[in-house]
Amino acid sequence: YGDWSSDVCSSDLLASVLLFILAEPIMRLLFERGKFTSLSTSQSALALACLAPGLVLFSLVNVFARAFYALGDTKTPMRISVFCLGLNLLLAVALVWRFKQAGLGLANTISAALNFGLLCYALKRKLTQLEMQSLRRALLPMLVATALAGAVAWWGWRSWEGALGHGTLLSKIGAVFAPAAAAGILYWLVTLAFKVPAAKEVLDFAQRRRPA
């Protein structure tokens, strides 16, 4: 379970930080045209940034729910899911008045965090001990790599728009994909240097696919 969770965290941590940092250029590229103004971009980007941290949690919830299915227990994850769905609704209603669209993203992230926590607690009670050593070993290197990738993505985005702006479609595309590519490469190199299994698997796959 630790290996599987580590692989999930490795990819989703990077995706989460890129969605968080690059929320504004992503929303601008996808939607800013016609009646969708720069103000609309800022507002929707805030909602995406609040939702982004939940991406890792959503994936881990899926992984841990499958553990219960493998044990023949479908009721526990279903009950937790229904409870968190109700909580999500209540949080959305409560937070939307104060934070508007950002409140919806926060509600999803908070309910996903609780869902994951409850699944971990229930699974630990069922199995007594969870084999999560590989995840614990990989977690700190992945967090370091995520922080560095986030810094590179932010610097790349600000530098790109400072030099080229975002007045054309090509400049909007570059504002998203250039910093994302640089951050992704750095993330992979850092995790590879720390011998994170998921990064080594990417290298092995690339070497197998390389023509002789």
Salt bridges, closest charged atoms under 4 A:
GLU24 OE2 - ARG28 NH2 2.69
GLU32 OE1 - ARG28 NE 3.49
ASP73 OD2 - LYS126 NZ 3.32
GLU161 OE2 - ARG28 NH1 2.94
GLU161 OE1 - HIS166 ND1 3.38
ASP204 OD1 - LYS200 NZ 2.90
